[in-house]
Amino acid sequence: MRPGKATGPDDVAADLCKSMLWYPAAWFAKFFIQVVAEKNVPECWRQSATTPIWKKGSPAGCSNYRPIRLLSHSMKIFERIVDGRIRDIVQFSSNHCGFVAGCGTVDATARLLLEKHREKQKPVHIAFLELEKAFDRVPPEVIWYAVRHHGVPEELIEWVRILYSCLKSQVQAAAGTSMEFPISVGVHQGSALSPLLFVVVMDAITRDLQKLVSWTLLYADDVMLASDDKDELAQEVQAWCDRLERFGLRLNVKKTEYLTTDVTESTSIKVNGIGLPRTSVFKYLGSAVASDGNLMTEVNSRTKMLRWTAGVTRMDRIRNDAIRQKIGVAPIADKMLDARLRWYAHVLRGKEDSVRKIGLNFEVIGKQPRGRPKQRWSKKLHMDLKVAGIHPDLALDRERWRHDTRIADTATKRDRR
C-alpha cells in the first residue's frame, strides 16, 4: 500500500501498517489467524465511506461521478491474501489485458489491428462497448457462479461471501455525510479483491463469446470487439448485450461507439434497434485510436497536456519547444522511439499465447496498394533498432536493454546546452 492514502472506518493509516517502529507483519499474522479461526470479521470491515469522484462532463450530473469506497487498510491486506490464493487457481483467456499478471494497457493491440488492415486495403469494423456502472451492478449470485466456474474451492468462496455480507456505507460529500445504507449488489470500488472478482465474472459469462486475439480485447469493463464484416460485428455486439443483461449487467448503448476503416461505409450498427454513435477517433485505454491510423490526435493531446501542466495557453504565444525545454521533457520523436523499443522488448519477453505477441505476429491476407505505402510500425522498429545499435536477443536482459535504448531521458543533453 502506498503511504498517505485515505483511512477507512477504523481510522488506521497505511503508514502505520508499514512502520518500522513495531512489527506489523507479526501482529497482522496473529490477527488474521484469529479471524480465520472464528470465521468472523471486525465490524469496521463491513463499513465504508463512499466518496463521489468527478470523472468528466457536467459536475451537476450524478452519472458523471464515480463512487470510491474508503475501506479499512487491514481488510485490504486480508483481501490481498485471498486474492493471491484465488489467482493461483483461476485461468483466464488470453484476451484479458487488465488485472492479469504481466499484462496492461500497452498490451491492447487495437492500433496494430487497424494498421495491418489498412496496409492490405481490408476494412475492419470495431465496437467499443461501454458497460453501465459495471462494478456497481454485479449481483452476488453471479460472483459465486463465476468463481465456482473457475474451480475455486468452497472455502475461499465462503471467505468472499463473508467479506461481502452485511455491508453498509454512507456517502461523504462537500454537503455533508448521509445516513448509513445497506449494499447488496456490486463489488467495492477501492477494494483489493474487487478487480479480480470482476475479471473472473467477465471471463466466466463471456468466454464462449470471445474470439481470437486481436478480434476481442478485454480490460476489466472496457471491451473491444472487431470484425472484417459489419453484419457479423452487429450480431456479436447484440450477443454481448443479451449475455450481459442475462447476468445482471447492462450495456450503455448511448456510450458504446462504432469505428470503421471503410470510407465507403456511411451507416452504423444497431443494438436493440438503436444505432450506435459512430466515431473516427476513440479514446481507448487512455490512447486515441483513429480509423485512418494517424497519431496526430494522440500527439496533439499530449502536447496540450504539457502546455496545461506548464500553465500556458495558445494566447501566451510560447512555442512548444520552449515549454518542453523549461520542464525538461524530451522531444516527442525521441519519446516515441523509446516507447517502441520498450514495448518491443516487452513483447519478446512475453509468452507465445500473450495478447501482445499474438497481436504483433497477426497477419492480414491481401495485397498492398500501388505506390509508396505508409510506413509500417514494424519497419520503423527495425530502423529504431539500428539507431540504438541493439539486437533483439538482448531483450531478456532488462537492465542492458533499458540502458542501451533509453534515448528520451528527461532533460536531454541537447536541451541542456
C-alpha positions in Angstrom: 0.0 0.0 0.0 1.2 3.5 -0.8 1.7 5.9 2.1 -0.6 8.8 2.6 -3.7 7.0 1.4 -7.1 8.0 3.0 -8.1 6.0 6.0 -11.2 3.8 6.3 -13.8 3.4 9.1 -11.1 2.2 11.6 -9.1 5.4 11.0 -5.8 3.3 10.8 -3.4 4.9 8.3 -1.5 2.8 5.7 1.7 4.4 7.0 1.2 2.6 10.4 0.9 -0.8 8.6 4.4 -0.2 7.2 6.0 1.4 10.3 9.5 0.3 11.4 8.8 1.2 15.0 6.9 -2.1 15.6 6.4 -5.4 13.9 3.2 -5.1 11.9 3.7 -8.3 10.0 3.7 -10.4 13.1 0.7 -8.6 14.6 -1.3 -8.9 11.4 -0.5 -12.6 11.0 -1.7 -13.2 14.6 -4.8 -11.1 13.9 -5.7 -12.8 10.6 -5.2 -16.3 12.2 -7.8 -15.3 14.8 -10.2 -14.0 12.1 -9.9 -17.3 10.1 -10.3 -19.4 13.2 -13.5 -17.6 14.2 -14.8 -17.0 10.6 -15.9 -13.6 11.7 -14.6 -10.2 10.6 -14.4 -7.0 12.5 -17.5 -4.7 12.2 -15.4 -1.9 10.7 -14.7 -4.3 7.7 -18.4 -4.2 6.9 -18.5 -0.4 6.9 -17.2 2.0 4.3 -17.4 5.7 3.4 -18.4 6.3 -0.2 -16.8 9.4 -1.8 -18.1 10.5 -5.3 -15.2 11.4 -7.6 -16.0 13.5 -10.6 -14.9 11.9 -13.9 -16.0 14.1 -16.9 -18.9 16.1 -18.2 -21.1 18.4 -16.2 -20.4 18.4 -12.4 -24.1 18.8 -11.9 -24.9 15.3 -13.4 -24.8 12.5 -10.9 -23.9 10.0 -13.6 -20.6 11.8 -14.2 -19.3 10.8 -10.8 -17.5 7.5 -9.8 -18.2 6.3 -6.3 -15.0 5.2 -4.4 -15.3 3.4 -1.1 -12.8 4.1 1.6 -12.2 0.8 3.3 -10.1 -0.3 6.3 -6.5 -1.0 5.3 -6.4 -4.1 7.5 -9.2 -5.5 5.4 -7.3 -4.7 2.2 -4.3 -6.7 3.4 -6.5 -9.6 4.2 -8.1 -9.3 0.7 -4.6 -9.4 -0.8 -4.1 -12.8 0.8 -7.4 -14.1 -0.6 -6.6 -12.5 -4.0 -3.3 -14.4 -4.2 -4.9 -17.7 -3.3 -7.6 -17.3 -6.0 -5.1 -16.1 -8.6 -3.1 -19.3 -8.2 -6.2 -21.3 -9.3 -8.1 -19.3 -12.0 -7.1 -19.4 -15.6 -8.2 -16.5 -17.9 -8.5 -16.4 -21.6 -5.6 -14.7 -23.5 -8.0 -11.9 -24.4 -7.7 -10.2 -21.0 -5.2 -7.3 -20.6 -6.4 -5.9 -17.3 -5.6 -7.0 -13.7 -3.7 -10.0 -15.1 0.0 -10.6 -14.2 2.3 -9.4 -17.0 -0.4 -7.5 -18.9 -1.5 -3.9 -19.0 -3.0 -1.2 -21.2 0.1 -1.4 -23.5 -0.8 -5.0 -24.4 -4.1 -4.0 -26.1 -3.1 -4.1 -29.8 -6.1 -2.3 -31.4 -3.9 0.2 -33.3 -1.8 -2.7 -34.8 -5.1 -4.3 -36.0 -6.1 -1.1 -37.8 -2.7 -0.6 -39.3 -2.4 -4.2 -40.7 -5.8 -4.0 -42.3 -5.2 -0.6 -43.8 -1.9 -1.8 -45.3 -3.7 -4.7 -47.1 -6.7 -2.5 -48.1 -9.0 -4.6 -46.0 -11.8 -3.0 -44.0 -12.2 -3.6 -40.3 -15.2 -2.7 -38.1 -14.7 -2.1 -34.3 -17.2 -1.6 -31.5 -16.0 -0.2 -28.1 -18.5 -1.4 -25.5 -19.4 0.7 -22.5 -20.9 -1.1 -19.6 -23.2 0.9 -17.4 -21.9 1.2 -13.8 -20.4 -2.3 -14.2 -18.6 -2.6 -10.9 -21.8 -1.5 -9.0 -24.2 -3.8 -10.8 -22.6 -7.3 -10.4 -25.1 -9.5 -8.5 -23.6 -11.6 -5.7 -25.0 -14.8 -7.2 -23.1 -14.1 -10.4 -19.8 -13.7 -8.4 -20.4 -17.1 -6.7 -21.2 -18.7 -10.0 -18.1 -17.2 -11.7 -15.6 -18.3 -9.0 -17.1 -21.8 -8.9 -16.9 -21.9 -12.7 -13.1 -21.3 -12.4 -12.7 -24.2 -9.9 -12.1 -22.1 -6.8 -12.5 -24.2 -3.6 -15.6 -23.7 -1.5 -13.5 -22.5 1.5 -12.2 -19.5 -0.5 -15.7 -18.8 -1.9 -17.0 -18.8 1.7 -14.5 -16.1 2.6 -15.5 -14.0 -0.3 -19.1 -14.4 0.9 -18.1 -13.3 4.4 -16.2 -10.2 3.1 -19.3 -9.2 1.0 -22.1 -9.9 3.6 -24.0 -7.3 5.6 -22.2 -4.4 4.0 -23.1 -0.8 4.9 -21.9 2.6 3.7 -22.5 6.3 3.9 -21.8 9.0 1.4 -19.3 11.7 2.2 -19.5 14.8 0.1 -19.0 18.6 0.4 -22.6 19.0 1.5 -22.2 16.6 4.4 -22.4 12.9 5.3 -25.5 10.8 4.6 -27.3 8.2 6.7 -25.9 4.7 6.6 -27.4 2.4 3.9 -27.0 -1.3 3.1 -25.1 -2.6 0.0 -26.4 -5.8 -1.5 -25.1 -5.7 -5.1 -21.8 -4.9 -6.9 -18.1 -5.1 -5.9 -16.2 -2.4 -3.9 -14.5 0.3 -6.0 -11.4 0.7 -3.9 -11.1 -2.9 -2.7 -8.0 -5.0 -3.3 -10.1 -8.0 -4.3 -12.8 -6.4 -6.5 -10.7 -6.1 -9.7 -10.0 -9.9 -9.7 -13.6 -10.8 -8.9 -14.9 -8.6 -11.8 -12.4 -10.1 -14.3 -13.4 -13.6 -13.1 -17.1 -12.7 -13.7 -16.5 -11.2 -17.2 -14.4 -14.2 -18.2 -16.9 -16.8 -16.9 -20.0 -15.2 -18.5 -18.4 -14.3 -21.9 -15.8 -17.0 -22.5 -17.8 -18.6 -25.3 -18.4 -15.2 -27.0 -14.7 -14.2 -27.1 -13.0 -14.6 -30.4 -9.3 -14.8 -31.0 -6.9 -12.0 -30.2 -6.9 -9.3 -31.6 -10.6 -9.6 -32.6 -11.7 -9.4 -28.9 -9.9 -7.5 -26.2 -10.9 -7.1 -22.6 -9.6 -4.7 -19.9 -12.0 -5.1 -17.0 -15.2 -3.4 -18.2 -13.6 -2.0 -21.3 -14.4 -4.3 -24.2 -13.3 -4.1 -27.8 -15.0 -6.2 -30.5 -13.7 -6.3 -34.1 -14.6 -8.0 -37.3 -14.0 -7.7 -41.0 -17.7 -7.9 -41.6 -20.1 -5.2 -40.4 -23.2 -7.5 -40.1 -21.1 -10.1 -38.1 -20.0 -7.3 -35.7 -23.6 -6.2 -35.2 -24.5 -9.8 -34.3 -21.6 -10.0 -31.9 -22.5 -6.8 -30.1 -26.1 -7.9 -29.8 -25.0 -11.2 -28.4 -22.8 -9.5 -25.8 -25.6 -7.1 -24.9 -28.0 -10.1 -24.3 -25.5 -12.0 -22.3 -24.7 -9.1 -20.0 -28.3 -8.5 -19.3 -28.9 -12.1 -18.6 -26.3 -11.9 -15.7 -27.5 -8.6 -14.3 -25.1 -6.2 -16.2 -26.1 -3.6 -18.8 -24.6 -2.3 -22.0 -24.8 1.5 -22.3 -25.9 1.8 -25.9 -25.6 5.6 -25.9 -21.9 5.4 -25.0 -20.9 2.3 -27.0 -19.3 3.6 -30.1 -18.6 2.2 -33.6 -15.5 2.8 -35.7 -14.6 1.6 -39.2 -11.8 1.9 -41.7 -14.2 1.5 -44.6 -14.5 5.0 -46.1 -17.4 3.9 -48.2 -19.5 2.9 -45.2 -21.9 5.6 -44.1 -24.1 3.9 -41.6 -23.6 2.4 -38.1 -24.6 -0.9 -36.5 -27.7 -1.3 -34.3 -28.2 -2.8 -30.9 -31.8 -3.4 -29.7 -32.9 -1.4 -32.6 -30.8 1.7 -31.6 -28.0 2.9 -33.8 -24.6 3.2 -32.1 -22.8 6.5 -32.2 -20.1 6.5 -34.9 -16.7 8.0 -34.5 -13.4 8.3 -36.4 -11.3 8.7 -33.2 -11.9 6.8 -29.9 -10.0 7.2 -26.6 -9.3 3.5 -25.9 -7.5 2.8 -22.6 -6.1 6.3 -22.4 -4.8 6.5 -26.0 -6.5 7.9 -29.1 -7.2 5.3 -31.8 -8.0 6.8 -35.2 -9.7 5.0 -38.1 -7.0 6.1 -40.5 -4.2 5.1 -38.2 -3.0 8.7 -37.7 -1.3 9.5 -34.5 -1.7 13.3 -34.7 -4.7 13.3 -32.4 -2.7 11.5 -29.7 0.4 13.7 -30.2 -1.7 16.9 -30.1 -3.5 15.7 -26.9 -0.2 15.0 -25.1 1.2 18.4 -26.3 -1.9 20.1 -24.9 -1.5 18.3 -21.6 2.1 19.5 -21.5 1.1 23.1 -22.0 -1.7 22.7 -19.4 0.9 21.4 -16.9 3.1 24.5 -17.6 0.1 26.8 -17.1 0.5 28.1 -20.7 -2.2 28.7 -23.3 -2.0 29.5 -27.0 -2.8 33.1 -26.1 0.7 33.3 -24.5 2.3 32.7 -27.9 5.1 30.4 -26.4 6.5 27.7 -28.6 6.2 24.0 -27.6 10.0 23.6 -27.8 10.5 26.4 -25.2 7.9 24.8 -22.8 9.5 21.3 -23.3 13.0 22.6 -22.5 11.8 24.5 -19.5 10.0 21.5 -18.0 12.7 19.0 -19.1 10.7 16.8 -21.4 12.4 15.1 -24.3 11.2 15.7 -27.9 8.2 13.7 -28.9 10.1 11.8 -31.6 12.6 10.5 -29.1 9.9 9.6 -26.6 8.1 7.6 -29.3 11.3 5.8 -30.3 11.9 5.0 -26.7 8.4 3.7 -26.3 8.6 1.5 -29.4 11.8 -0.2 -28.3 10.5 -0.7 -24.7 7.2 -2.2 -25.9 9.0 -4.5 -28.4 11.2 -5.9 -25.6 8.0 -6.4 -23.6 6.6 -8.4 -26.5 9.7 -10.5 -26.9 9.7 -11.4 -23.2 6.0 -12.5 -23.3 4.6 -15.9 -23.7 3.7 -17.2 -27.1 -0.1 -17.0 -26.3 0.1 -13.5 -24.8 -2.1 -10.7 -26.2 0.9 -8.6 -27.3 2.8 -11.3 -29.1 -0.3 -12.6 -31.0 -1.2 -9.0 -31.9 2.3 -8.3 -33.2 2.5 -11.5 -35.3 -1.0 -11.2 -36.6 -1.1 -11.1 -40.4 -3.9 -10.0 -42.7 -4.4 -11.7 -46.1 -4.4 -9.2 -49.0 -2.3 -7.1 -51.4 -0.7 -3.7 -50.8 -1.9 -0.8 -52.9 0.1 0.7 -55.7 2.6 3.4 -55.0 4.5 4.2 -51.9 2.6 2.8 -48.8 2.5 4.4 -45.5 5.3 3.5 -43.2 4.7 0.4 -41.1 5.3 0.2 -37.4 7.5 -2.9 -37.9 9.7 -1.2 -40.5 10.1 1.8 -38.2 11.0 -0.5 -35.4 13.9 -2.0 -37.4 15.2 1.5 -38.0 15.0 2.2 -34.3 17.0 -0.9 -33.5 19.7 0.3 -35.9 19.7 3.7 -34.3 20.0 2.2 -30.8 22.6 -0.3 -32.0 20.9 -3.2 -30.1 19.9 -6.7 -31.1 16.5 -8.2 -30.2 18.2 -11.2 -28.5 19.2 -8.8 -25.6 15.5 -8.2 -24.7 15.7 -10.8 -21.9 18.4 -8.6 -20.2 16.1 -5.9 -18.9 18.9 -3.7 -17.5 21.1 -3.9 -20.6 18.1 -3.2 -22.9 16.9 -0.3 -20.7 20.4 1.2 -20.7 21.0 0.9 -24.4 17.6 2.1 -25.5 16.9 5.0 -23.1 17.1 7.8 -25.6 14.3 10.0 -24.3 15.8 10.8 -21.0 14.3 13.7 -19.0 16.2 16.9 -19.9 18.3 15.6 -22.8 21.8 16.7 -23.4 20.8 18.7 -26.4 18.3 20.7 -24.3 20.9 21.4 -21.6 23.2 23.3 -24.0 
